[in-house]
């Protein structure tokens, strides 16, 4: 059976060209950048060249890039590190209701450490309201963290406007760019971004590598203490093959991005139109226009997401859902709830995310399967009544 | 164990559920458990001849294990006496399916409970003495918190200009025909209009009922508004579900209470 993968938001395959570029650094050029001999110098060159290229990808300067073990660590360092370093200035932090779960959990941690967290609501399409954001700013606010785009429903936030507002108010602006990177052009200078998290895998690089961008004059407390690598902000010997991988991934992305976005948009718009046309009582989650090119997110009345996912699994199709039954907590997606859905509505969700290796065929196969799967599950359902 | 890692038997019952459907007749009893909020609803129908279950059918809204456990339950009970069926436990059903992931043992394995509900209702219907467990006394909640605070901040006591509600998620309390008409009107400018009523059904004239059914208004029955919440204006509401005896938050932008 042909396998179809439309869950690029969850994980992306590493680009083969990236893997080729990394190989040398496992055995041949294996040095530690902290060593002062030739072998160490080769590693330093690879590290610094990578830093430069990745900085270029987001229009940052080289000394604003700090390598981490992934986006989660970058987010921890950016938010916790900044909060702890600046707690004398204030103890209030603003996030949105639809941040990635890692940010909600960091917020809970900071609340236990004595910080106050406000969450900005979003509209029915998942967009943060600037007016409501501004209402929440107090003289104790030190940090605003709002993700560039939703990892679930794909809604793109007004990052530039948020950055401008934060700058006017003299508040640091952190953004989790993981869902957006590679799908939205990132320019940290233009958008007034002070702190930002990136992952390597979302650029088709290896997992286990990420970047915290930290604008000059902004400082964080390190959360990993050790030998003082990355100017003391992130200790631990650098993962040179991984970092080089992220660099190649960023370079390829920079070249391919515009073409890819156009291709994904075609897939997305075709999926949205056809599913809404062919499946009765189906709805689009997220924003009708301002959404990631790769993201189509639906909900179907009267059925549950995990059974949709299992049915697709039997057809060789890998997709995602916001259903509680697939989560660790058995709670439905906080993002869907924040857009105003009832629990039973949030349960019937289907997330399709295309990526670099998706084909027209993949989209055809999924589009053929969706109406069949939905109607079979509806036949079983006591709460779906045909109108 | 991954929450979606199922045994072959579970997957078989998910893919080919046995006994899907409903039963009708004087010798049929129905049991229903679960609620859409927690993600599973199961209905079990049994046909009873004397003291023996002769047929069983089901309908389920829920995840893979919810579908599989209900299917298996209907297979297991055919031919059982009512007493035997009352003894059937969630664990028996799970064992027969070669086990369930631990996280699914509770919420998705309510089929045995639905069966017991059906038997109890059958016995009650025949005037037999059935012990009642956990009969909850439902508190009447009359006082709405936040009503004064949010007046003119997203809370409306009358609607003059429908366009003020454009693209705003709006909650309307049912208070007669006018509230229904208002809900239908607002649904012309907003995709998300919810009409809240504590009753099980709405008694409307056929014309208005028809209009409501064909509008985009979503009706929440057996529901009460407990509290309006928000930092500076209406941002969410706390709703109490009378049937399930539980409350939950819903994000909205406006609340309309026509008195």
HADDOCK unambig.tbl for C-alpha pairs under 7 A between the chains (distance, minus, plus):
assign (segid A and resid 124 and name CA) (segid B and resid 169 and name CA) 6.95 0.50 0.50
assign (segid A and resid 303 and name CA) (segid B and resid 61 and name CA) 6.03 0.50 0.50
assign (segid A and resid 303 and name CA) (segid B and resid 62 and name CA) 6.92 0.50 0.50
assign (segid A and resid 304 and name CA) (segid B and resid 61 and name CA) 6.59 0.50 0.50
assign (segid A and resid 304 and name CA) (segid B and resid 62 and name CA) 5.26 0.50 0.50
assign (segid A and resid 304 and name CA) (segid B and resid 63 and name CA) 5.98 0.50 0.50
assign (segid A and resid 306 and name CA) (segid B and resid 63 and name CA) 5.03 0.50 0.50
assign (segid A and resid 306 and name CA) (segid B and resid 64 and name CA) 6.56 0.50 0.50
assign (segid A and resid 307 and name CA) (segid B and resid 62 and name CA) 6.96 0.50 0.50
assign (segid A and resid 307 and name CA) (segid B and resid 63 and name CA) 4.73 0.50 0.50
assign (segid A and resid 307 and name CA) (segid B and resid 64 and name CA) 5.03 0.50 0.50
assign (segid A and resid 310 and name CA) (segid B and resid 64 and name CA) 7.00 0.50 0.50
assign (segid A and resid 325 and name CA) (segid B and resid 63 and name CA) 6.48 0.50 0.50
assign (segid A and resid 326 and name CA) (segid B and resid 3 and name CA) 6.19 0.50 0.50
assign (segid A and resid 326 and name CA) (segid B and resid 4 and name CA) 6.72 0.50 0.50
assign (segid A and resid 338 and name CA) (segid B and resid 251 and name CA) 6.03 0.50 0.50
assign (segid A and resid 339 and name CA) (segid B and resid 251 and name CA) 6.75 0.50 0.50
assign (segid A and resid 340 and name CA) (segid B and resid 250 and name CA) 5.91 0.50 0.50
assign (segid A and resid 340 and name CA) (segid B and resid 251 and name CA) 4.40 0.50 0.50
assign (segid A and resid 340 and name CA) (segid B and resid 252 and name CA) 6.07 0.50 0.50
assign (segid A and resid 342 and name CA) (segid B and resid 250 and name CA) 6.69 0.50 0.50
assign (segid A and resid 343 and name CA) (segid B and resid 37 and name CA) 4.94 0.50 0.50
assign (segid A and resid 344 and name CA) (segid B and resid 36 and name CA) 4.91 0.50 0.50
assign (segid A and resid 344 and name CA) (segid B and resid 37 and name CA) 5.21 0.50 0.50
assign (segid A and resid 344 and name CA) (segid B and resid 39 and name CA) 6.34 0.50 0.50
assign (segid A and resid 347 and name CA) (segid B and resid 39 and name CA) 6.56 0.50 0.50
assign (segid A and resid 380 and name CA) (segid B and resid 20 and name CA) 6.62 0.50 0.50
assign (segid A and resid 380 and name CA) (segid B and resid 59 and name CA) 5.39 0.50 0.50
assign (segid A and resid 380 and name CA) (segid B and resid 60 and name CA) 5.86 0.50 0.50
assign (segid A and resid 381 and name CA) (segid B and resid 59 and name CA) 5.62 0.50 0.50
assign (segid A and resid 381 and name CA) (segid B and resid 60 and name CA) 5.01 0.50 0.50
assign (segid A and resid 381 and name CA) (segid B and resid 61 and name CA) 4.71 0.50 0.50
assign (segid A and resid 382 and name CA) (segid B and resid 59 and name CA) 5.38 0.50 0.50
assign (segid A and resid 382 and name CA) (segid B and resid 60 and name CA) 5.86 0.50 0.50
assign (segid A and resid 382 and name CA) (segid B and resid 61 and name CA) 6.19 0.50 0.50
assign (segid A and resid 383 and name CA) (segid B and resid 61 and name CA) 6.85 0.50 0.50
